[in-house]
């Protein structure tokens, strides 16, 4: 936009040129044409003079601006150079710090690996010494009686519940005189016929003599109690305990398994509520039979009860056999989906082989798989299964399924399972199934002396060991290096 001063100068130049021509015409007597030419010439010179002067003034201004810009550019270059120097110094410090940290980490990793090797060697040596001592342990005196199992005190803080010291392992070569003779097919292990056992079972259900024992599942290698499995026991008229593996088949054949599952589920919910008073992270595994899942009437009762206790779904795990999942029918599949929709998680036990489809199981709501330690550590499984047992934990973990090694009975098995990245364990090495302590009972109250020592079996049951009702040596207290190895 043209400035006002420029317009004013132009008007002045026109007036000066016109005045000059008028003066020449009127005073000097020059003709009008010549006066006009002189006026135009004067106007031209004035215009040229003004243009040249303005150009010179602009050049000086531009020169000053260029000089300022040059000084600013030089300052900026100096600042960039300073920043570059500082950045190079910082990069050098970071590189030296990373190198020092890497050396320290490598040294720490090396020390940890050495400590791990020493711990493994110590555990292996202690296990070998324990087996040697167990093989040469003297027979107990006839006057000695087995110490009663301590009931689980649910009122104690969850973290303070100690894992029981493991019992002595069974000698690898027992004498033929102490081998258990095969049971009579007509009678059960307690000498009862199937008819007598069925009558005892009916009476126990009617008189509410179905008891719950709890066996802990611990984290490896810390051995902290994380879950409990509810193990079913039946008391006869003389208050003698009958393991579940003895009456489950008869209960399924007679149609009583549904009533037993309902009673067990009620007890599990009660136990879980007592446990969650102290710790919200605890969980309880509750076994359900395949016939209960397939019976519409029985399952409807179970579903109504679970729906009423839906808030406990994250902590109540329903456990089924592997054969149950492999033989699901349309009704069982629909009922299983109904439980999964309500937020309940499932577990699989009684695994007989490692042919497992983790994606399919995860889609059905399975979050735990319990595999016997002997099956995981069996070298023949590497050739018969689709995946090596050492990779099973990682494979299941990709689909949100935790692997639990059950029936662990020796320290050597724990050492081998740690190489397989197994994070949970269960077995008599940690603690046998124990009865619940009644609410309000003293912390030192003992359990009935006629409890049986069980191995995990159907319905969370166990197979009674040889001489279950006879005298057995109490577990020896492990001290010294053995105790140190067990804590590690």
C-alpha positions as CSV (number, residue, x, y, z in Angstrom):
1,X,0.0,0.0,0.0
2,X,1.4,3.5,-1.0
3,X,2.4,5.5,2.0
4,X,0.9,9.0,2.5
5,X,4.4,10.6,2.5
6,X,5.0,9.2,-1.0
7,X,1.8,10.7,-2.3
8,X,2.6,14.1,-0.7
9,X,6.1,14.1,-2.3
10,X,4.6,13.3,-5.7
11,X,2.1,16.2,-5.4
12,X,4.8,18.6,-4.3
13,X,7.0,17.6,-7.3
14,X,4.1,18.2,-9.7
15,X,3.4,21.6,-8.1
16,X,7.1,22.6,-8.3
17,X,7.3,21.5,-12.0
18,X,4.1,23.4,-12.8
19,X,5.2,26.5,-11.0
20,X,8.5,26.4,-12.9
21,X,6.7,26.2,-16.2
22,X,4.3,29.0,-15.3
23,X,7.1,31.3,-14.2
24,X,8.9,30.8,-17.5
25,X,5.8,31.4,-19.5
26,X,4.7,34.6,-17.6
27,X,8.0,36.2,-16.7
28,X,10.5,35.0,-19.3
29,X,8.0,35.2,-22.1
30,X,8.7,31.6,-23.3
31,X,5.9,30.0,-25.3
32,X,3.5,27.7,-23.6
33,X,4.9,24.6,-25.4
34,X,8.4,25.3,-24.3
35,X,7.3,26.1,-20.8
36,X,5.4,22.7,-20.6
37,X,8.6,20.9,-21.9
38,X,10.7,22.6,-19.3
39,X,8.1,21.7,-16.6
40,X,8.0,18.1,-17.6
41,X,11.8,17.9,-17.7
42,X,12.0,19.3,-14.2
43,X,9.3,16.9,-13.0
44,X,11.3,14.0,-14.5
45,X,14.5,15.0,-12.7
46,X,12.6,15.3,-9.5
47,X,11.2,11.9,-9.9
48,X,14.6,10.3,-10.7
49,X,16.1,12.1,-7.7
50,X,13.5,10.8,-5.4
51,X,13.7,7.3,-6.7
52,X,17.5,7.2,-6.3
53,X,17.4,8.6,-2.9
54,X,14.8,6.1,-1.8
55,X,16.8,3.2,-3.3
56,X,19.9,4.3,-1.4
57,X,17.9,4.6,1.9
58,X,16.4,1.2,1.4
59,X,19.8,-0.3,0.6
60,X,21.2,1.0,3.9
61,X,18.2,-0.4,5.8
62,X,18.5,-3.8,4.1
63,X,22.2,-3.9,4.8
64,X,21.6,-3.2,8.5
65,X,19.0,-6.0,8.6
66,X,21.3,-8.4,6.8
67,X,24.0,-7.6,9.3
68,X,21.6,-8.2,12.2
69,X,20.5,-11.5,10.6
70,X,24.2,-12.5,10.2
71,X,24.9,-11.8,13.9
72,X,21.8,-13.8,14.9
73,X,22.8,-16.7,12.7
74,X,26.2,-16.8,14.2
75,X,24.8,-16.8,17.7
76,X,22.4,-19.6,16.7
77,X,25.3,-21.6,15.3
78,X,27.3,-21.2,18.5
79,X,24.3,-22.3,20.5
80,X,23.7,-25.4,18.3
81,X,27.4,-26.3,18.7
82,X,27.1,-25.9,22.4
83,X,24.0,-28.2,22.5
84,X,25.8,-30.7,20.3
85,X,28.8,-30.8,22.7
86,X,26.5,-31.2,25.7
87,X,24.5,-33.9,23.9
88,X,27.7,-35.8,23.0
89,X,28.8,-35.6,26.6
90,X,25.5,-36.9,27.9
91,X,25.5,-39.8,25.3
92,X,29.0,-40.7,26.5
93,X,27.9,-40.8,30.1
94,X,24.8,-42.9,29.2
95,X,27.0,-45.3,27.2
96,X,29.5,-45.7,30.0
97,X,26.6,-46.1,32.6
98,X,24.9,-48.7,30.4
99,X,28.2,-50.6,30.1
100,X,28.8,-50.5,33.8
101,X,25.2,-51.6,34.5
102,X,25.4,-54.4,32.0
103,X,28.6,-55.6,33.6
104,X,27.0,-55.5,37.0
105,X,23.8,-57.3,35.8
106,X,25.9,-60.0,34.1
107,X,27.9,-60.5,37.3
108,X,24.7,-60.7,39.4
109,X,23.1,-63.1,36.9
110,X,26.2,-65.3,37.1
111,X,26.1,-65.3,40.9
112,X,22.4,-66.1,40.9
113,X,23.0,-69.0,38.5
114,X,25.8,-70.3,40.7
115,X,23.5,-70.0,43.8
116,X,20.7,-71.8,41.9
117,X,23.1,-74.6,41.0
118,X,24.2,-74.9,44.6
119,X,20.6,-74.9,45.8
120,X,19.7,-77.7,43.3
121,X,22.7,-79.7,44.4
122,X,21.8,-79.2,48.0
123,X,18.2,-80.2,47.4
124,X,19.3,-83.3,45.4
125,X,21.8,-84.3,48.2
126,X,19.1,-83.8,50.9
127,X,16.6,-85.9,48.9
128,X,19.1,-88.7,48.5
129,X,20.0,-88.6,52.2
130,X,16.3,-88.6,53.0
131,X,15.7,-91.6,50.8
132,X,18.6,-93.3,52.4
133,X,17.4,-92.6,55.9
134,X,13.9,-93.7,55.0
135,X,15.2,-97.0,53.7
136,X,17.1,-97.7,56.9
137,X,14.6,-96.2,59.3
138,X,14.0,-98.6,62.3
139,X,10.5,-100.0,62.8
140,X,8.5,-98.1,65.4
141,X,8.0,-99.6,68.8
142,X,4.6,-101.3,69.4
143,X,3.7,-98.7,72.1
144,X,3.9,-95.8,69.7
145,X,0.7,-94.4,68.2
146,X,0.4,-92.2,65.1
147,X,0.1,-88.5,65.9
148,X,-3.4,-87.3,64.9
149,X,-3.6,-84.9,62.0
150,X,-4.1,-81.3,63.0
151,X,-7.3,-79.9,61.7
152,X,-7.1,-76.8,59.6
153,X,-7.9,-73.7,61.6
154,X,-9.8,-71.3,59.2
155,X,-9.9,-68.6,61.9
156,X,-6.1,-68.2,61.8
157,X,-4.5,-65.7,59.5
158,X,-4.1,-67.1,56.0
159,X,-0.4,-66.4,55.8
160,X,0.3,-68.1,59.2
161,X,-0.9,-71.5,58.2
162,X,2.2,-73.6,57.9
163,X,2.6,-76.3,55.4
164,X,3.0,-79.6,57.2
165,X,6.4,-81.3,57.2
166,X,6.4,-84.1,54.6
167,X,6.0,-87.7,55.8
168,X,8.7,-90.2,55.2
169,X,8.6,-91.5,51.6
170,X,7.7,-95.1,51.1
171,X,10.7,-97.4,50.6
172,X,11.3,-98.2,47.0
173,X,11.6,-101.9,47.6
174,X,9.0,-103.0,50.3
175,X,9.2,-106.4,51.7
176,X,6.6,-108.9,50.3
177,X,5.3,-109.4,53.8
178,X,3.9,-105.8,53.9
179,X,2.4,-105.6,50.5
180,X,-1.3,-105.0,50.4
181,X,-3.3,-108.0,49.1
182,X,-5.8,-107.3,46.4
183,X,-9.3,-106.6,47.7
184,X,-12.1,-109.0,47.4
185,X,-14.2,-107.8,44.4
186,X,-17.4,-108.3,46.4
187,X,-16.2,-106.3,49.4
188,X,-14.7,-102.9,49.8
189,X,-11.4,-102.0,51.4
190,X,-13.0,-101.8,54.9
191,X,-14.5,-105.3,54.6
192,X,-18.0,-104.1,53.7
193,X,-20.0,-105.5,50.9
194,X,-21.5,-103.2,48.3
195,X,-25.0,-103.7,49.9
196,X,-23.7,-102.7,53.3
197,X,-21.8,-99.7,51.9
198,X,-24.9,-98.5,50.0
199,X,-26.9,-98.7,53.2
200,X,-24.1,-96.8,55.1
201,X,-24.0,-94.2,52.3
202,X,-27.8,-93.6,52.5
203,X,-27.7,-93.3,56.2
204,X,-24.7,-90.9,56.0
205,X,-26.5,-88.7,53.5
206,X,-29.7,-88.7,55.6
207,X,-27.9,-87.9,58.8
208,X,-25.6,-85.4,57.2
209,X,-22.4,-87.3,57.9
210,X,-20.5,-86.1,54.8
211,X,-17.4,-84.4,55.9
212,X,-15.0,-82.1,54.0
213,X,-11.2,-82.4,54.3
214,X,-9.0,-79.6,52.8
215,X,-5.7,-80.3,51.1
216,X,-3.6,-77.1,50.2
217,X,-2.1,-76.3,46.9
218,X,1.1,-74.3,47.2
219,X,3.1,-72.1,45.0
220,X,6.5,-73.3,43.8
221,X,9.2,-72.8,44.9
222,X,7.9,-70.5,47.7
223,X,5.4,-73.2,49.0
224,X,2.8,-70.6,50.1
225,X,-0.7,-71.8,50.3
226,X,-2.8,-70.4,47.4
227,X,-5.8,-72.8,47.0
228,X,-7.5,-75.6,48.9
229,X,-9.1,-78.7,47.4
230,X,-12.2,-80.0,49.1
231,X,-11.8,-83.8,49.7
232,X,-15.0,-85.7,50.5
233,X,-15.1,-88.2,53.4
234,X,-18.0,-90.3,54.7
235,X,-18.5,-91.2,58.3
236,X,-20.3,-94.5,59.2
237,X,-22.3,-95.3,62.3
238,X,-19.0,-95.8,64.3
239,X,-17.5,-92.5,63.0
240,X,-15.0,-94.3,60.9
241,X,-14.0,-92.4,57.8
242,X,-14.6,-93.9,54.3
243,X,-12.6,-92.5,51.4
244,X,-14.5,-91.2,48.4
245,X,-12.9,-93.7,46.0
246,X,-14.7,-96.4,47.9
247,X,-18.3,-95.0,47.6
248,X,-18.3,-92.8,44.5
249,X,-18.9,-95.6,42.0
250,X,-21.7,-96.9,44.2
251,X,-23.2,-93.4,44.6
252,X,-23.2,-92.9,40.9
253,X,-24.8,-96.3,40.2
254,X,-27.5,-95.7,42.8
255,X,-28.2,-92.1,41.8
256,X,-27.1,-90.6,45.1
257,X,-24.1,-88.6,43.7
258,X,-26.3,-85.6,43.0
259,X,-27.3,-85.3,46.7
260,X,-23.6,-85.7,47.7
261,X,-22.5,-83.0,45.2
262,X,-25.1,-80.6,46.5
263,X,-24.0,-81.2,50.1
264,X,-20.3,-80.9,49.2
265,X,-21.0,-77.7,47.2
266,X,-22.8,-76.2,50.2
267,X,-19.9,-77.0,52.5
268,X,-17.4,-75.6,50.0
269,X,-19.2,-72.3,49.9
270,X,-19.3,-72.1,53.7
271,X,-15.6,-72.9,53.9
272,X,-14.8,-70.3,51.2
273,X,-16.7,-67.6,53.1
274,X,-14.8,-68.4,56.3
275,X,-11.5,-68.3,54.4
276,X,-12.2,-65.0,52.6
277,X,-12.7,-63.3,55.9
278,X,-8.9,-63.3,56.3
279,X,-7.7,-63.4,52.7
280,X,-9.6,-62.4,49.5
281,X,-7.1,-64.2,47.2
282,X,-7.8,-67.7,48.5
283,X,-9.7,-70.2,46.4
284,X,-11.4,-73.6,46.9
285,X,-11.6,-76.4,44.3
286,X,-14.9,-78.3,44.5
287,X,-15.3,-81.6,42.6
288,X,-18.4,-82.3,40.6
289,X,-19.3,-85.7,39.0
290,X,-20.2,-86.1,35.3
291,X,-23.6,-87.5,36.2
292,X,-24.4,-84.3,38.1
293,X,-23.6,-82.2,35.1
294,X,-25.8,-84.4,32.8
295,X,-28.8,-84.7,35.2
296,X,-31.1,-81.8,34.4
297,X,-32.9,-81.9,37.8
298,X,-29.8,-82.1,39.9
299,X,-27.9,-79.6,37.8
300,X,-30.8,-77.2,38.1
301,X,-30.5,-77.3,41.9
302,X,-26.8,-76.8,41.7
303,X,-27.2,-73.9,39.2
304,X,-29.7,-72.1,41.5
305,X,-27.4,-72.5,44.4
306,X,-24.4,-71.2,42.5
307,X,-26.5,-68.3,41.1
308,X,-27.3,-67.3,44.6
309,X,-23.5,-67.3,45.5
310,X,-22.4,-65.8,42.2
311,X,-20.2,-63.3,44.1
312,X,-17.9,-66.2,45.0
313,X,-17.4,-67.2,41.4
314,X,-13.8,-65.9,41.1
315,X,-12.7,-68.0,44.1
316,X,-14.8,-71.2,43.7
317,X,-13.3,-73.5,41.1
318,X,-15.4,-76.4,39.9
319,X,-13.3,-79.5,39.1
320,X,-14.1,-82.3,36.6
321,X,-12.3,-85.4,35.4
322,X,-10.5,-85.4,32.1
323,X,-12.8,-88.1,30.8
324,X,-15.8,-85.9,31.6
325,X,-14.5,-83.2,29.2
326,X,-13.7,-85.7,26.5
327,X,-17.2,-87.2,26.6
328,X,-19.3,-84.1,26.9
329,X,-22.8,-84.5,25.3
330,X,-25.1,-81.7,24.2
331,X,-26.7,-81.4,27.6
332,X,-23.4,-81.4,29.5
333,X,-21.9,-78.8,27.1
334,X,-24.9,-76.5,27.6
335,X,-24.8,-76.8,31.4
336,X,-21.0,-76.2,31.4
337,X,-21.6,-73.0,29.3
338,X,-24.2,-71.9,31.7
339,X,-21.7,-72.1,34.6
340,X,-19.0,-70.3,32.5
341,X,-21.5,-67.5,31.7
342,X,-21.9,-66.9,35.5
343,X,-18.2,-66.4,35.9
344,X,-17.2,-69.8,37.4
345,X,-13.9,-71.3,36.4
346,X,-13.1,-75.0,35.9
347,X,-10.3,-77.3,36.6
348,X,-9.4,-80.7,35.2
349,X,-8.0,-83.6,37.2
350,X,-7.4,-87.3,36.7
351,X,-5.3,-86.6,33.7
352,X,-4.2,-89.8,32.1
353,X,-2.2,-88.5,29.1
354,X,-0.9,-85.2,27.9
355,X,-2.9,-85.0,24.7
356,X,-4.4,-81.6,25.6
357,X,-6.1,-79.0,23.4
358,X,-5.5,-75.8,25.5
359,X,-7.4,-73.5,23.1
360,X,-10.6,-75.6,23.3
361,X,-10.3,-76.0,27.0
362,X,-9.8,-72.2,27.5
363,X,-12.9,-71.5,25.4
364,X,-14.9,-73.7,27.7
365,X,-13.7,-71.9,30.8
366,X,-10.9,-74.2,32.0
367,X,-8.3,-72.2,34.0
368,X,-6.5,-75.0,35.8
369,X,-5.2,-78.5,34.8
370,X,-3.9,-80.9,37.5
371,X,-1.4,-83.4,36.2
372,X,0.2,-86.1,38.4
373,X,3.9,-85.4,39.0
374,X,4.8,-88.9,37.9
375,X,3.1,-88.4,34.5
376,X,4.9,-85.1,33.9
377,X,8.3,-86.6,34.8
378,X,7.7,-89.8,32.8
379,X,10.2,-89.9,29.9
380,X,7.9,-91.9,27.8
381,X,5.4,-89.0,27.6
382,X,7.8,-87.0,25.4
383,X,7.3,-89.5,22.6
384,X,3.6,-90.3,23.1
385,X,2.3,-86.7,23.5
386,X,2.1,-83.8,21.0
387,X,4.3,-81.6,23.3
388,X,7.2,-82.2,25.6
389,X,6.2,-82.1,29.2
390,X,8.7,-79.4,29.9
391,X,6.9,-77.1,27.5
392,X,3.4,-77.8,28.8
393,X,3.3,-75.1,31.4
394,X,4.3,-72.4,28.9
395,X,1.8,-73.7,26.3
396,X,-1.1,-73.6,28.8
397,X,0.0,-70.2,30.1
398,X,-0.5,-68.7,26.7
399,X,-4.2,-69.5,27.0
400,X,-4.6,-68.4,30.6
401,X,-4.4,-71.9,32.1
402,X,-2.3,-72.8,35.1
403,X,-0.6,-76.1,35.4
404,X,-0.8,-77.8,38.9
405,X,1.4,-80.8,39.6
406,X,-0.4,-83.1,42.0
407,X,0.5,-86.2,44.0
408,X,4.0,-84.9,44.8
409,X,5.6,-87.1,47.5
410,X,9.3,-86.4,47.3
411,X,11.8,-83.5,47.2
412,X,13.4,-84.9,44.1
413,X,10.2,-84.5,42.2
414,X,10.0,-80.8,43.3
415,X,13.5,-80.2,41.9
416,X,12.6,-81.7,38.6
417,X,9.2,-79.9,38.4
418,X,11.0,-76.5,38.9
419,X,12.9,-77.2,35.7
420,X,9.5,-77.6,34.0
421,X,8.3,-74.1,35.2
422,X,5.5,-75.6,37.2
423,X,4.1,-72.9,39.5
424,X,1.7,-74.9,41.7
425,X,2.0,-78.1,43.5
426,X,-0.2,-80.5,45.6
427,X,0.6,-83.6,47.5
428,X,1.5,-85.3,50.8
429,X,5.0,-83.7,50.6
430,X,3.3,-80.4,51.5
431,X,0.3,-81.5,53.6
432,X,-2.2,-84.3,53.6
433,X,-6.0,-83.7,53.5
434,X,-7.1,-82.4,56.9
435,X,-10.5,-82.0,58.5
436,X,-11.9,-78.6,59.2
437,X,-11.6,-77.2,62.7
438,X,-15.1,-76.2,64.0
439,X,-15.6,-72.5,64.5
440,X,-14.7,-71.5,68.0
441,X,-12.5,-74.6,68.6
442,X,-9.1,-74.1,70.2
443,X,-6.0,-73.8,68.0
444,X,-4.6,-77.0,69.6
445,X,-7.6,-79.2,69.3
446,X,-6.8,-82.5,67.7
447,X,-8.6,-84.4,65.0
448,X,-10.3,-87.8,65.5
449,X,-7.7,-90.6,65.8
450,X,-9.3,-92.8,63.1
451,X,-8.5,-90.5,60.2
452,X,-7.1,-92.2,57.2
453,X,-4.2,-91.1,55.1
454,X,-5.4,-90.7,51.5
455,X,-3.9,-90.3,48.1
456,X,-5.8,-88.0,45.7
457,X,-8.5,-89.9,43.9
458,X,-11.9,-89.5,42.3
459,X,-14.0,-86.6,43.7
460,X,-10.9,-85.2,45.4
461,X,-10.6,-88.6,47.1
462,X,-7.7,-90.7,47.8
463,X,-6.7,-94.3,47.9
464,X,-6.0,-95.4,51.4
465,X,-2.5,-96.4,52.0
466,X,-1.5,-99.8,53.3
467,X,-2.3,-100.0,56.9
468,X,-4.6,-97.0,56.9
469,X,-6.5,-98.2,60.0
470,X,-3.4,-99.7,61.7
471,X,-0.6,-98.1,63.5
472,X,1.9,-96.1,61.4
473,X,5.1,-94.2,62.3
474,X,4.6,-90.5,62.8
475,X,6.3,-88.2,60.4
476,X,9.8,-87.4,61.5
477,X,10.8,-83.8,62.1
478,X,13.3,-82.6,59.5
479,X,16.0,-80.4,60.8
480,X,19.4,-79.0,59.7
481,X,20.2,-79.1,56.0
482,X,17.0,-80.9,55.1
483,X,14.8,-78.2,56.7
484,X,16.9,-75.5,54.9
485,X,16.4,-77.3,51.6
486,X,12.7,-77.5,52.1
487,X,12.4,-73.8,52.9
488,X,14.3,-73.0,49.7
